[in-house]
Amino acid sequence: MTTETAPPAPTGRERDSLHILPLCIVPLQTPGLRRARLVKNNRIETMVELFKDQQAGSGQIALPDLPGFFPGADPETFKKDLAIVERLARAPSFDVYSTRITLRNLDIQVDRQEHLQLSDDKKLELTERMKSFTAPLIRNVYGQEVDGVEDAGDLSAMLRNPDKEEALRRLTTLAEKLNVNLEDIPRFVEDYGDVFLSLAFFQETLDKMVPGLDLFLGWTEDLRASWQIKNDRAQDRILKQIIADLSDISGSITGRFESFDRKTKDFWEDVSAERFKEVRDLVTAHHMTVGGVLCGLNLKLDHWRERFPDRHAGGPQQRIEFCFSEILPGLDYIKQLETRAAR
């Protein structure tokens, strides 16, 4: 009799990904299923990846085909597991923040909460960006910048043992404004840090994506200038719509981040429990759609870079086929996500 070994824990890359969800973090009862991953393909469709290696490539199957790959599984158990996987698959993004929400909605508890956290490397990468969110909190307590505070964990530890009389007085005032006990302030800091770590993560993803998107838009405009497209109004109309949609999506999601920034500044200008709840609820309410939009755009741009590593490579026909077969499918879905969220 063989004993089923536990599936490996998710890697840091998987935890920081928007398009990969290792099923090992979900308490499924079918052992082989826990070794699989949900992945988004370039068309923003969710597939089940049963294996991936350099020799065999990626073994992806559609969800309806999944039962055929587990013929020996207990029917009732597999049926329950499949229902969970199908619900998870509907999420527009598999980033840790969206996944938390999905699992919470399914009343699923995860044994190890670190699986639903960004990797330590990613948190370190976001340190500088997080300072814009931690600085107002530090100023509120200490009245100045404080050295040695790299993240919310450091800040929380520092606030548990304030070493200045003035800081303690300010801390007490902050607790009164937030309508919490003084000893509950570290919990507030952790909550605050987690909310804005998610915002920093998404903002960084957007900032990294925008230059690539600009290059792609220029590449598509070059295609429109080709003789082949100038003599085909139907194809030109579609390419023009692709450019317009991508530009609208990019502008809209950038505007959402500007709104988050304004709300955060408003909170620190007039600190209260209600205002913090407003900021937290606003950011968390947008996790799913922000993640979904960024996931979809990143997948398409990554695929474009893989197919055309040299921006000047590829003739008009190759570019047309790529735009129509790889960029267009799923673009309406991304646009609908962003349009609904913006409203």
C-alpha positions as a Python dict, from the first residue, in 0.01 Angstrom:
ca = {
    (1, 'M'): (0, 0, 0),
    (2, 'T'): (143, 339, -101),
    (3, 'T'): (99, 657, 93),
    (4, 'E'): (4, 969, -99),
    (5, 'T'): (269, 1234, -42),
    (6, 'A'): (158, 1587, 31),
    (7, 'P'): (164, 1824, -266),
    (8, 'P'): (446, 2081, -262),
    (9, 'A'): (373, 2422, -112),
    (10, 'P'): (320, 2704, -362),
    (11, 'T'): (637, 2877, -477),
    (12, 'G'): (698, 3248, -431),
    (13, 'R'): (636, 3301, -802),
    (14, 'E'): (298, 3129, -774),
    (15, 'R'): (199, 3336, -472),
    (16, 'D'): (287, 3658, -656),
    (17, 'S'): (110, 3556, -977),
    (18, 'L'): (-221, 3692, -1107),
    (19, 'H'): (-288, 3400, -1341),
    (20, 'I'): (-183, 3090, -1142),
    (21, 'L'): (-366, 2924, -852),
    (22, 'P'): (-202, 2611, -704),
    (23, 'L'): (-482, 2386, -581),
    (24, 'C'): (-254, 2255, -304),
    (25, 'I'): (-369, 2549, -88),
    (26, 'V'): (-735, 2441, -114),
    (27, 'P'): (-858, 2159, 116),
    (28, 'L'): (-970, 1929, -166),
    (29, 'Q'): (-1020, 1557, -94),
    (30, 'T'): (-895, 1420, -428),
    (31, 'P'): (-515, 1392, -384),
    (32, 'G'): (-425, 1413, -754),
    (33, 'L'): (-636, 1725, -794),
    (34, 'R'): (-442, 1901, -519),
    (35, 'R'): (-129, 1864, -734),
    (36, 'A'): (-287, 2055, -1022),
    (37, 'R'): (-305, 2430, -1081),
    (38, 'L'): (-567, 2660, -1223),
    (39, 'V'): (-416, 2886, -1489),
    (40, 'K'): (-551, 3162, -1710),
    (41, 'N'): (-459, 3131, -2075),
    (42, 'N'): (-411, 3419, -2316),
    (43, 'R'): (-783, 3422, -2397),
    (44, 'I'): (-857, 3475, -2025),
    (45, 'E'): (-1004, 3124, -2004),
    (46, 'T'): (-935, 2917, -1691),
    (47, 'M'): (-768, 2584, -1758),
    (48, 'V'): (-658, 2304, -1526),
    (49, 'E'): (-284, 2243, -1556),
    (50, 'L'): (-214, 1884, -1454),
    (51, 'F'): (161, 1902, -1516),
    (52, 'K'): (432, 2132, -1645),
    (53, 'D'): (795, 2059, -1724),
    (54, 'Q'): (1057, 2161, -1978),
    (55, 'Q'): (1032, 1841, -2180),
    (56, 'A'): (656, 1780, -2191),
    (57, 'G'): (544, 2141, -2168),
    (58, 'S'): (217, 2239, -2000),
    (59, 'G'): (-60, 1980, -1974),
    (60, 'Q'): (-371, 2197, -1972),
    (61, 'I'): (-729, 2072, -1997),
    (62, 'A'): (-1066, 2244, -1990),
    (63, 'L'): (-1275, 2206, -1673),
    (64, 'P'): (-1552, 1999, -1841),
    (65, 'D'): (-1287, 1739, -1936),
    (66, 'L'): (-1152, 1706, -1582),
    (67, 'P'): (-1358, 1401, -1470),
    (68, 'G'): (-1208, 1190, -1749),
    (69, 'F'): (-862, 1232, -1599),
    (70, 'F'): (-963, 1099, -1255),
    (71, 'P'): (-1150, 776, -1332),
    (72, 'G'): (-1051, 611, -1001),
    (73, 'A'): (-1164, 897, -776),
    (74, 'D'): (-1456, 851, -537),
    (75, 'P'): (-1758, 990, -730),
    (76, 'E'): (-1918, 1181, -441),
    (77, 'T'): (-1590, 1326, -316),
    (78, 'F'): (-1480, 1424, -665),
    (79, 'K'): (-1816, 1588, -734),
    (80, 'K'): (-1775, 1811, -426),
    (81, 'D'): (-1415, 1896, -518),
    (82, 'L'): (-1515, 1976, -875),
    (83, 'A'): (-1782, 2219, -754),
    (84, 'I'): (-1517, 2407, -552),
    (85, 'V'): (-1271, 2413, -843),
    (86, 'E'): (-1541, 2543, -1078),
    (87, 'R'): (-1621, 2828, -838),
    (88, 'L'): (-1253, 2916, -802),
    (89, 'A'): (-1211, 2907, -1179),
    (90, 'R'): (-1466, 3187, -1223),
    (91, 'A'): (-1247, 3440, -1041),
    (92, 'P'): (-1113, 3701, -1285),
    (93, 'S'): (-769, 3687, -1120),
    (94, 'F'): (-578, 3441, -901),
    (95, 'D'): (-375, 3697, -705),
    (96, 'V'): (-367, 3624, -331),
    (97, 'Y'): (-608, 3908, -248),
    (98, 'S'): (-877, 3798, -494),
    (99, 'T'): (-827, 3435, -388),
    (100, 'R'): (-884, 3528, -22),
    (101, 'I'): (-1218, 3681, -119),
    (102, 'T'): (-1319, 3379, -329),
    (103, 'L'): (-1233, 3133, -51),
    (104, 'R'): (-1411, 3347, 209),
    (105, 'N'): (-1723, 3348, -9),
    (106, 'L'): (-1701, 2967, -26),
    (107, 'D'): (-1656, 2940, 354),
    (108, 'I'): (-1327, 2761, 295),
    (109, 'Q'): (-1058, 2785, 561),
    (110, 'V'): (-698, 2751, 447),
    (111, 'D'): (-467, 2564, 686),
    (112, 'R'): (-162, 2783, 625),
    (113, 'Q'): (-240, 3151, 585),
    (114, 'E'): (107, 3231, 449),
    (115, 'H'): (-7, 3064, 125),
    (116, 'L'): (-240, 3362, 85),
    (117, 'Q'): (34, 3619, 135),
    (118, 'L'): (272, 3773, -114),
    (119, 'S'): (620, 3621, -105),
    (120, 'D'): (886, 3779, 116),
    (121, 'D'): (1080, 3879, -197),
    (122, 'K'): (778, 4063, -337),
    (123, 'K'): (712, 4240, -5),
    (124, 'L'): (1076, 4353, -1),
    (125, 'E'): (1040, 4474, -360),
    (126, 'L'): (739, 4681, -256),
    (127, 'T'): (913, 4844, 45),
    (128, 'E'): (979, 5178, -123),
    (129, 'R'): (629, 5198, -264),
    (130, 'M'): (480, 5115, 78),
    (131, 'K'): (656, 5412, 237),
    (132, 'S'): (402, 5647, 81),
    (133, 'F'): (135, 5468, 287),
    (134, 'T'): (331, 5417, 609),
    (135, 'A'): (479, 5769, 618),
    (136, 'P'): (148, 5941, 711),
    (137, 'L'): (95, 5690, 993),
    (138, 'I'): (447, 5744, 1129),
    (139, 'R'): (405, 6122, 1111),
    (140, 'N'): (74, 6090, 1293),
    (141, 'V'): (243, 5911, 1582),
    (142, 'Y'): (599, 6051, 1587),
    (143, 'G'): (559, 6376, 1399),
    (144, 'Q'): (855, 6289, 1174),
    (145, 'E'): (1015, 6018, 965),
    (146, 'V'): (1155, 5725, 1163),
    (147, 'D'): (1450, 5513, 1052),
    (148, 'G'): (1436, 5134, 1056),
    (149, 'V'): (1070, 5096, 958),
    (150, 'E'): (1058, 4883, 644),
    (151, 'D'): (704, 4743, 654),
    (152, 'A'): (383, 4723, 857),
    (153, 'G'): (535, 4447, 1072),
    (154, 'D'): (820, 4674, 1184),
    (155, 'L'): (578, 4959, 1238),
    (156, 'S'): (345, 4739, 1441),
    (157, 'A'): (631, 4623, 1666),
    (158, 'M'): (748, 4981, 1712),
    (159, 'L'): (401, 5097, 1812),
    (160, 'R'): (371, 4825, 2076),
    (161, 'N'): (663, 4985, 2263),
    (162, 'P'): (672, 5356, 2182),
    (163, 'D'): (984, 5498, 2342),
    (164, 'K'): (883, 5862, 2341),
    (165, 'E'): (637, 6033, 2569),
    (166, 'E'): (510, 6250, 2286),
    (167, 'A'): (463, 5944, 2065),
    (168, 'L'): (255, 5775, 2335),
    (169, 'R'): (39, 6085, 2364),
    (170, 'R'): (-12, 6093, 1986),
    (171, 'L'): (-80, 5721, 1985),
    (172, 'T'): (-352, 5766, 2245),
    (173, 'T'): (-507, 6043, 2035),
    (174, 'L'): (-499, 5817, 1726),
    (175, 'A'): (-672, 5540, 1921),
    (176, 'E'): (-944, 5782, 2028),
    (177, 'K'): (-998, 5900, 1670),
    (178, 'L'): (-1023, 5539, 1549),
    (179, 'N'): (-1252, 5450, 1837),
    (180, 'V'): (-1031, 5159, 1950),
    (181, 'N'): (-838, 5077, 2265),
    (182, 'L'): (-471, 5170, 2275),
    (183, 'E'): (-371, 4801, 2281),
    (184, 'D'): (-572, 4748, 1959),
    (185, 'I'): (-360, 4993, 1759),
    (186, 'P'): (-109, 4725, 1645),
    (187, 'R'): (-401, 4528, 1501),
    (188, 'F'): (-516, 4839, 1315),
    (189, 'V'): (-162, 4885, 1180),
    (190, 'E'): (-153, 4526, 1053),
    (191, 'D'): (-491, 4571, 886),
    (192, 'Y'): (-380, 4904, 741),
    (193, 'G'): (-54, 4753, 619),
    (194, 'D'): (-227, 4460, 449),
    (195, 'V'): (-479, 4681, 268),
    (196, 'F'): (-210, 4909, 134),
    (197, 'L'): (32, 4629, 56),
    (198, 'S'): (-233, 4500, -182),
    (199, 'L'): (-269, 4846, -332),
    (200, 'A'): (109, 4877, -369),
    (201, 'F'): (122, 4535, -537),
    (202, 'F'): (-146, 4623, -792),
    (203, 'Q'): (1, 4970, -851),
    (204, 'E'): (344, 4819, -918),
    (205, 'T'): (188, 4570, -1159),
    (206, 'L'): (15, 4853, -1344),
    (207, 'D'): (328, 5069, -1356),
    (208, 'K'): (531, 4781, -1502),
    (209, 'M'): (259, 4707, -1754),
    (210, 'V'): (205, 5057, -1896),
    (211, 'P'): (536, 5090, -2092),
    (212, 'G'): (472, 4754, -2260),
    (213, 'L'): (117, 4858, -2343),
    (214, 'D'): (242, 5182, -2499),
    (215, 'L'): (487, 4983, -2713),
    (216, 'F'): (210, 4748, -2824),
    (217, 'L'): (-20, 5037, -2917),
    (218, 'G'): (260, 5190, -3126),
    (219, 'W'): (326, 4852, -3289),
    (220, 'T'): (-44, 4826, -3380),
    (221, 'E'): (-50, 5181, -3516),
    (222, 'D'): (246, 5087, -3737),
    (223, 'L'): (41, 4795, -3865),
    (224, 'R'): (-249, 5027, -3950),
    (225, 'A'): (-8, 5235, -4157),
    (226, 'S'): (83, 4935, -4375),
    (227, 'W'): (-42, 4914, -4734),
    (228, 'Q'): (-231, 4593, -4656),
    (229, 'I'): (-442, 4751, -4384),
    (230, 'K'): (-493, 5082, -4564),
    (231, 'N'): (-663, 4885, -4839),
    (232, 'D'): (-886, 4685, -4603),
    (233, 'R'): (-1129, 4905, -4412),
    (234, 'A'): (-1285, 4617, -4221),
    (235, 'Q'): (-955, 4504, -4072),
    (236, 'D'): (-851, 4864, -4002),
    (237, 'R'): (-1178, 4923, -3816),
    (238, 'I'): (-1111, 4623, -3589),
    (239, 'L'): (-751, 4728, -3520),
    (240, 'K'): (-867, 5081, -3444),
    (241, 'Q'): (-1121, 4940, -3196),
    (242, 'I'): (-853, 4726, -3028),
    (243, 'I'): (-637, 5036, -2981),
    (244, 'A'): (-932, 5236, -2846),
    (245, 'D'): (-1036, 4961, -2604),
    (246, 'L'): (-686, 4913, -2465),
    (247, 'S'): (-640, 5289, -2426),
    (248, 'D'): (-977, 5324, -2250),
    (249, 'I'): (-904, 5034, -2014),
    (250, 'S'): (-560, 5171, -1928),
    (251, 'G'): (-696, 5522, -1865),
    (252, 'S'): (-986, 5396, -1655),
    (253, 'I'): (-782, 5172, -1425),
    (254, 'T'): (-521, 5447, -1382),
    (255, 'G'): (-806, 5675, -1274),
    (256, 'R'): (-916, 5420, -1017),
    (257, 'F'): (-574, 5424, -855),
    (258, 'E'): (-584, 5802, -844),
    (259, 'S'): (-918, 5772, -662),
    (260, 'F'): (-765, 5533, -408),
    (261, 'D'): (-484, 5782, -350),
    (262, 'R'): (-728, 6069, -291),
    (263, 'K'): (-930, 5862, -43),
    (264, 'T'): (-614, 5772, 150),
    (265, 'K'): (-508, 6137, 174),
    (266, 'D'): (-858, 6234, 288),
    (267, 'F'): (-838, 5975, 565),
    (268, 'W'): (-517, 6116, 711),
    (269, 'E'): (-651, 6470, 691),
    (270, 'D'): (-948, 6372, 907),
    (271, 'V'): (-877, 6042, 1086),
    (272, 'S'): (-1178, 5843, 1203),
    (273, 'A'): (-1292, 5482, 1222),
    (274, 'E'): (-1559, 5551, 959),
    (275, 'R'): (-1310, 5702, 715),
    (276, 'F'): (-1069, 5412, 752),
    (277, 'K'): (-1356, 5170, 691),
    (278, 'E'): (-1442, 5367, 376),
    (279, 'V'): (-1085, 5342, 246),
    (280, 'R'): (-1051, 4973, 336),
    (281, 'D'): (-1388, 4884, 184),
    (282, 'L'): (-1314, 5084, -131),
    (283, 'V'): (-980, 4911, -191),
    (284, 'T'): (-1097, 4559, -106),
    (285, 'A'): (-1415, 4599, -313),
    (286, 'H'): (-1194, 4657, -617),
    (287, 'H'): (-950, 4368, -558),
    (288, 'M'): (-1131, 4127, -789),
    (289, 'T'): (-1178, 4365, -1081),
    (290, 'V'): (-836, 4533, -1056),
    (291, 'G'): (-676, 4189, -1040),
    (292, 'G'): (-885, 4066, -1333),
    (293, 'V'): (-804, 4362, -1558),
    (294, 'L'): (-431, 4352, -1479),
    (295, 'C'): (-423, 3973, -1517),
    (296, 'G'): (-585, 3987, -1862),
    (297, 'L'): (-372, 4271, -1994),
    (298, 'N'): (-49, 4120, -1862),
    (299, 'L'): (-122, 3782, -2020),
    (300, 'K'): (-181, 3940, -2360),
    (301, 'L'): (127, 4162, -2343),
    (302, 'D'): (346, 3872, -2225),
    (303, 'H'): (223, 3664, -2516),
    (304, 'W'): (294, 3949, -2758),
    (305, 'R'): (651, 3985, -2624),
    (306, 'E'): (706, 3610, -2658),
    (307, 'R'): (577, 3603, -3015),
    (308, 'F'): (748, 3927, -3126),
    (309, 'P'): (1056, 3985, -2907),
    (310, 'D'): (1172, 4236, -3167),
    (311, 'R'): (914, 4511, -3211),
    (312, 'H'): (1005, 4541, -3581),
    (313, 'A'): (975, 4166, -3647),
    (314, 'G'): (682, 4013, -3833),
    (315, 'G'): (516, 4120, -4155),
    (316, 'P'): (167, 4276, -4173),
    (317, 'Q'): (-5, 3939, -4220),
    (318, 'Q'): (162, 3787, -3913),
    (319, 'R'): (70, 4089, -3704),
    (320, 'I'): (-290, 4088, -3825),
    (321, 'E'): (-331, 3720, -3743),
    (322, 'F'): (-181, 3771, -3399),
    (323, 'C'): (-410, 4066, -3316),
    (324, 'F'): (-721, 3884, -3435),
    (325, 'S'): (-642, 3544, -3282),
    (326, 'E'): (-466, 3644, -2957),
    (327, 'I'): (-548, 4003, -2861),
    (328, 'L'): (-911, 4027, -2965),
    (329, 'P'): (-1045, 3712, -2785),
    (330, 'G'): (-1116, 3803, -2423),
    (331, 'L'): (-1066, 4177, -2474),
    (332, 'D'): (-1440, 4242, -2441),
    (333, 'Y'): (-1436, 4058, -2107),
    (334, 'I'): (-1152, 4277, -1975),
    (335, 'K'): (-1333, 4589, -2096),
    (336, 'Q'): (-1659, 4482, -1929),
    (337, 'L'): (-1473, 4417, -1599),
    (338, 'E'): (-1323, 4765, -1602),
    (339, 'T'): (-1642, 4937, -1718),
    (340, 'R'): (-1852, 4777, -1442),
    (341, 'A'): (-1590, 4859, -1178),
    (342, 'A'): (-1555, 5220, -1290),
    (343, 'R'): (-1931, 5271, -1257),
}
